Amino acid sequence: MDIQCISSGSKGNAYRITDGHSTLLLDCGVSFKKIQVACNFNTQFDGCLITHEHQDHCKGAKELLRRGIDVYATEGTLSAMNINGLVIHTEHTYDIGTFEVIAFDIEHDATEPVGFLIYSTATNEKLLYLTDTCYCRYTFSDLNYIMIECNHDKEMLIDNVLNKNIYPDLAKRILKSHMSLDTCIEFLKANNLSKVKEIYLIHLSNENSNANTFKTEIQKVTGKLVRVF
């Protein structure tokens, strides 16, 4: 499975995955023009999976629909975005091309946010997409790729509050709605990673993270190849 980062972080999140037969967008929090450029204008997507309605994850949704690309999200997310996409329900399997997609609920300050478990029938590989959540109550088996939010280091966040670099209310929201390095590590330790090929750290905070440190810590704990988007 090929995984491409179009954009990651508070300014917009969008990722392209393909198994050589079908291609999906995971979130579309940037303009369609940026998606086109990043994909060398190859935008023949079988669909776009949207985790929740915040603009940094769904900015391009209406343009995708206008271009005939299916947009999948929960009923609550579609209603909050005010678009007529395709409704997905948690714990149901949906066939999109050669991908089998299951949505599961997550913890975020949005209407009906979800993460996605994606299986390719073409390559027999399984991908976990988990972002914008303070923790995950589920564990998963037979994963080959993990795309997981590693948003902030709690100590850096506290220091930024004390140094008045960010407002306390914003810090509280981050703690309640985004995954910290410590929580990311605990989640990974709780899962069987024996079949994992790569771990992708996504949605890092510009002010409250250190990409090199995060990569080193996750590699040390998991023994897996780690990439930072």
C-alpha positions in Angstrom: 0.0 0.0 0.0 1.3 3.4 -0.9 0.7 6.3 1.5 1.2 9.9 0.6 0.9 13.0 2.8 -0.7 15.9 1.0 -0.9 18.0 4.2 -0.8 17.4 7.9 -1.4 19.7 10.9 -3.7 22.4 12.0 -3.5 24.2 8.6 -5.0 21.2 6.9 -5.0 17.4 6.8 -5.3 15.2 3.7 -3.6 11.9 2.7 -3.8 9.7 -0.4 -3.6 6.0 -0.2 -3.6 3.4 -3.0 -3.2 -0.3 -3.4 -2.5 -0.1 -7.1 -6.2 -0.7 -7.9 -8.2 1.8 -5.9 -7.3 5.2 -4.5 -8.8 7.0 -1.5 -8.4 10.4 0.2 -8.3 10.3 3.9 -9.7 13.7 4.9 -9.6 16.7 2.6 -8.7 19.7 4.8 -7.0 21.7 2.0 -8.2 23.2 -1.3 -8.8 20.8 -4.2 -6.1 22.8 -6.1 -3.5 21.8 -3.5 -4.7 18.2 -3.7 -4.3 18.3 -7.5 -0.8 19.6 -7.3 0.3 17.1 -4.7 -1.1 14.3 -6.7 0.4 15.5 -10.0 -3.2 16.1 -11.2 -4.1 12.5 -10.9 -7.3 12.9 -9.0 -9.2 9.7 -9.9 -10.2 8.9 -6.4 -12.6 6.1 -5.6 -13.8 8.2 -2.6 -12.8 10.4 0.3 -13.2 9.4 4.0 -13.8 12.3 6.3 -13.2 11.9 10.1 -15.1 15.0 11.3 -16.4 18.4 10.3 -13.6 20.7 11.3 -12.3 22.7 8.4 -8.8 21.4 8.6 -10.2 18.0 7.7 -13.1 18.8 5.3 -12.3 22.1 3.6 -12.3 20.5 0.1 -15.4 18.3 0.5 -17.8 20.4 -1.5 -15.4 20.7 -4.4 -14.9 16.9 -4.4 -18.6 16.4 -4.7 -18.9 18.9 -7.5 -16.3 16.9 -9.4 -18.2 13.6 -8.9 -16.0 12.2 -6.1 -17.9 10.3 -3.4 -17.5 11.7 0.1 -18.1 9.3 3.0 -18.7 10.4 6.6 -21.0 9.8 9.5 -24.5 11.2 9.5 -23.6 13.7 12.2 -20.5 14.8 10.3 -22.3 15.3 7.0 -25.0 17.3 8.7 -22.5 19.5 10.4 -20.7 20.1 7.0 -24.1 20.7 5.4 -23.4 18.4 2.4 -25.1 15.4 0.8 -22.4 12.8 1.1 -22.6 9.0 1.6 -23.5 8.0 5.2 -21.3 5.5 7.0 -22.2 3.9 10.3 -19.7 2.7 12.8 -18.8 -1.0 13.0 -20.2 -1.6 9.5 -18.1 -2.7 6.5 -18.2 -0.6 3.3 -16.7 -1.7 0.0 -15.0 1.1 -1.9 -13.2 -0.3 -4.9 -10.7 -2.9 -3.6 -10.9 -1.4 -0.1 -13.0 -2.6 2.8 -13.6 0.3 5.3 -14.8 0.2 8.9 -15.4 3.4 10.9 -15.1 3.5 14.7 -15.9 6.2 17.2 -13.2 8.4 18.7 -13.0 11.2 21.3 -13.0 14.7 19.8 -14.9 17.9 20.2 -16.9 17.3 17.0 -20.5 16.0 16.2 -19.8 12.4 15.3 -16.1 11.9 14.8 -14.6 8.6 13.7 -11.4 6.8 12.8 -11.0 4.3 10.0 -9.8 0.7 9.7 -9.0 0.1 6.0 -8.3 -3.3 4.4 -7.1 -3.8 0.8 -8.4 -7.0 -0.8 -5.8 -6.5 -3.5 -2.7 -6.5 -1.3 -4.2 -8.1 1.9 -2.9 -5.2 3.9 -4.6 -3.4 6.7 -4.2 0.3 7.6 -5.4 2.1 10.7 -6.2 5.8 10.4 -6.5 7.5 13.8 -6.4 11.2 14.2 -8.0 14.1 16.3 -8.8 12.1 19.4 -7.4 12.3 22.9 -7.3 8.5 23.2 -8.6 5.3 21.5 -10.7 2.7 23.5 -10.1 0.0 20.9 -7.2 -2.3 20.0 -6.6 -3.8 16.6 -5.1 -6.9 15.2 -3.1 -7.7 12.0 -2.2 -4.1 11.2 0.4 -3.4 8.5 0.3 0.4 8.6 -0.6 2.8 11.3 -1.3 6.5 10.7 -1.7 8.0 14.1 -2.0 11.4 15.6 0.9 12.4 17.9 0.0 16.0 18.4 1.8 17.3 21.5 4.2 16.8 24.4 2.4 17.7 27.6 5.4 19.3 29.1 6.0 21.5 26.1 2.3 22.4 26.2 2.5 23.4 29.9 5.7 25.4 29.2 4.0 27.3 26.4 1.1 28.2 28.7 3.5 29.4 31.5 5.5 31.4 28.9 2.3 32.8 27.6 2.9 31.5 24.1 -0.6 29.9 24.0 -3.8 30.7 26.0 -4.8 28.3 28.8 -8.2 27.7 27.3 -6.6 26.5 24.1 -4.3 24.2 26.0 -7.3 22.7 27.8 -8.9 22.0 24.4 -5.8 20.4 23.1 -5.5 18.1 26.1 -9.2 17.1 25.8 -9.3 16.6 22.0 -5.9 15.7 20.7 -3.5 12.8 21.3 -0.3 13.4 23.2 3.0 11.6 22.7 2.5 9.6 26.0 -1.0 8.5 24.9 0.2 7.6 21.5 2.9 5.4 23.0 0.5 3.7 25.4 -1.9 3.0 22.5 0.8 1.4 20.4 2.0 -0.7 23.3 -1.5 -2.0 23.8 -1.7 -3.4 20.3 0.0 -6.3 18.6 2.5 -4.7 16.2 4.1 -7.9 14.9 2.9 -7.4 11.4 3.3 -3.6 11.3 5.6 -2.4 8.5 5.5 1.4 9.1 4.0 3.9 11.5 3.2 7.4 10.3 3.0 10.1 12.9 0.5 12.8 11.8 -1.1 16.0 12.9 1.9 17.2 15.0 1.4 20.6 16.7 3.7 23.4 15.4 4.2 24.8 18.9 4.0 21.8 21.2 5.9 19.0 19.5 9.3 18.0 18.3 9.3 15.8 15.3 12.7 14.2 15.8 12.1 13.5 19.4 8.7 12.0 18.7 10.1 9.8 15.9 12.9 8.6 18.2 10.6 7.8 21.1 8.1 5.9 19.0 10.9 3.9 17.2 12.4 3.0 20.6 9.1 1.7 22.0 7.9 -0.1 18.9 11.1 -1.2 17.0 9.3 -0.2 13.8 10.1 2.1 10.9 8.5 5.5 11.8 7.9 8.4 9.5 6.7 11.8 10.4 4.2 13.7 8.2 
